């Protein structure tokens, strides 16, 4: 089982806050989302197995990442369950281009 980490937005009368949580415990609070994501990523990478969920301000899930050993076999092209293959889809930098 993976340790769940999350970055969620909470509105309170005195502030707009991004919360970093491990399971259901708030670990830290940030004014900027990027700072919260950076800390949550650091914590998730330090864990043996972790899942990091980042939400948008409206509460919908923006993305989910898994850290630690894979639980299943890797698919062709480097993709794992629910994740796209690595690479950005651009042509290699060797100067050759390919048309399909």
Buried (B, 14 or more C-beta within 10 A) or exposed (E): EBBBBBBBBEEEEEEEBBBBBBEEEEBBBBEEBEBBBBBBBEBBEEBEBBBBBBBEEEEEEEEEBBBBEEEEEEEEEEEBEEEEEEEEEEEEEEEEEEEE
